[in-house]
C-alpha cells in the first residue's frame, strides 16, 4: 500500500532549495507533497509577521488533504508558528508549523542549568508573540543570522548558493551565540532552510540540534508508526 505523504506548505520563493531544506523533497526519508503558497513571500511572513496569511495557509492545507491525502502538514518558515493554533484547529490532520514548537520539550530534557537556545533567520522578526505561540519562555536566548549576510542575500535576493560560505556564516553566528550564552545546552533551529547545516553544528559545538526535520520526522512517526513482527 502506498505511504501517505506529508504536506509541506512552502513560502512563495524562488531560491534554490538545498538538500536539508524543508522545501527540497530529497531532504525527506518518506513521501512529501510540496505546495507553494502564493503571496506568502519572505517579506510578508518574516518582516510583516505573517499578518493576514492564516486563511491562505488553511486553504492550501485543505487542498493538500483533499487532493493528495497527506497525513500531516508542516511549513517552510518557523515564523508561521504565529498561526499554529489557527491551522491546527482548521485542518483535519496534525499540523506542525514550526520547529520552535520543540522548545518546551527540549528545555525539559536538558540538565539543570542548561536550556534551549534558538538560531533564527531574523532576530528582529522573532518577536515575543512567536515564542508565546510555541509555548516557549519569553527569555529564551536567540541568535539571528546577519541581515546583510550571505544567507539573507540568498533567501531575499535569490543569490547563488555558496554552501561552504553559508555554512561558515551559520557556524560563526552559532559560535558567538554559545560563547555569550553558556547556559545553552541545545539549539533549536527556527529556519527551515538551515537543517542542511545541522550536522556540522552538532559535531563542531557538541550540542543536540533540533530543526524542522527532527520535528516532522517525530510527527510522521506518530501518524504512521512502525509495525513490528510478532
N, C-alpha and C positions, 0 to 999 in steps of 0.2 A: 504494500500500500504506500502511496506517495506521502512523504512527510509534509505536514502543513508548514508553510513558510512563516517567518517573522516579517512583519511590515515595518519598513523604515521610511519615515516622513522626512525628506531631505529639504534643506533650505534651497532657495532659488539662487544658486551659484553656478559659476562656470569653471572654477579652477580644477585642476587635475586632482582626483582623489587617490592618494597613495594607498597601498595595501596597509591595513591597520586602521585606516579611516573608516568610520561607520558607513559612509556613502559608497564604499567600494565592496561589491559583492564578494570579492575574493578574500576579504577580511574574515568572513564568517564560516564556521565549520558545519553549517546547516543551511537549508534554502532560505533565501530572503527575497522580498519584493521591495524595490526602492522606488518611491514616487516623489517627484519634486513638487513642492507646494508653491505654486506661482504667487508671487507677491511677497513671499517670506524671505526677503533679502537679508544680508548680514546687517545692513543699516536698520532695517525695520525690526529685527529681532534683538540685536545686541545694543545698538545705540538708542533705540526707542522703546526698549523693554518689552518687545512683542505685544505692545498695546493694540487691542482690537483684532488680534490674529487668531484667537481661540476658535472661532467658527470655521475659518479656513482649514485648520488642522483637524477639527472634528469632521468636517465634510470629507476631507481626504482620507481620514481614518475609516470612516464608514464605507467608503468606496473600496478600500483595501479588504475589509472584512467581507463585503458583499461580492466583490468581483474576484478576489484572489484567495479567499478563505484563510486569511492569516490567523495565527493562533495567539499573537501578541503584537504590540506596537511600540516602537521607540521613535526617537527623532535624532537629527544630527546636530543639535545645539543644546548644551546644558542650560542655557538661559530660558528655555521653554518650560523649565520646572515651574515657572510662574503660572502656567496653565495645567499643571498636573491634575489638580482636583477637577477642573472642568472637563478635561479629556477622559479621565478615568470614570467619571460619572456618566459621560455621554456614550462611551464605546463599550461593546459587549465582550471585549477581550481584555486581558491585563495590559496596562499601559505603564511604561517606564520612560518618561520624557527625558530624564537627565541622570547622568552619573552622580550628581550631587545627592540623590536620594540615598546613596550609600553612607553618607557622612555619619548619621547617628549610630548605625551598627558598627562602623569602623571604630568610632570613639569607644564603644563598649568592648571591643575586642583587644584594645591596647592595654599595656601595663600602666600602673599608677604613674602619674607624672607625664604621660605621653598622650597625644591627641592627633586627630586627623588635621592635615593642612591641605588647602585647595590650590591647585595650579590651574589658572584660568586664562582664557584668551584675552580678556579685557577686565582689568582690575576695577576700573571706574564703573563699568556696567554691572558688575556683580554686587548689586545693592542688597541691603538687609532683608528686603521682602523676598528676594530669591532664596536666601538662606532659610528664612522662615518657612517658605513653601516646601523646602526639602526636609524640614524638621531639624535643621542644624542650629547650633548655638550661634547667637549673633556675634560673638567674639572669635569665631573660627578664624585662624590665621589664613591669609590669602596672598598669593603672589600672582602677578599678571605678566604676560609677555609684553615687551616694549611696543608702544603704539606706533613707533616709526621703524620697527624692526622688520626682519625678513618675513616672519610668519604673517604679520599683518598685511604686508605688501602682497604676499601670495594670496591670501584669502580675500582681501578687499579689492585688489587690482589685478588679480589673475596672473601674477608674476610666475615665471617658470620655477619649478621645484628643484632647488639645490639641496638635496636631502642631507648631506653631511653638514652644510652650513645651518640648515634649520635645526638639526639635532644639536649642534654646538650652541645655538641660541637658547634652546629649551634647557639644556644642561647648565648653562651659565646662570639662567634665572633660578633654576632649582638649587644650585649650589649656594647662591647668595641667600635664598629663602631659608634653607636649612641651617645656615650659619646664624642668621638673625633670629631663628625660632628653633632652638634646640629641643623644645618640647614636642615638636612634630615627629611622630613615630610612624606615620604612613601618609602617602599622598593620595588624594582624590583628584583625578584629572578631569576638570569640567569639560574641556573642549573635545568634541567627538572627532576632531581631525588629529588629535595628539596620540592616540594609542600606538601609532607607528613607532613612537619613541619610548613607550612604557618599559620595555625590557631593558633598554640601555639605562634608564633612570634607576630602575630597581637594582641592577647589577653594580652601577657606579656608586650609588649612595646607600645601598644596603637597607632599603626600606620597602615594604609592600607598596604596590601601586595599584590603585583601583580606578578603572576608567569605564567608559560606556560599554566596552566589550565584556568586561567582567560582569557588569550589571545585566546585560542582555543574556549572556550565557546562563546566568543564575535563573533569570525569568524563564528562559526556554527550557531549562532542565526541570522546572516545576510543572510547566504545562504539557510537556512530553517526557515524563520520567522514563528512565531505562527499565526494561523488563528483564528480570533475572530468571535464569533457568532453575527448575526445581532441583 
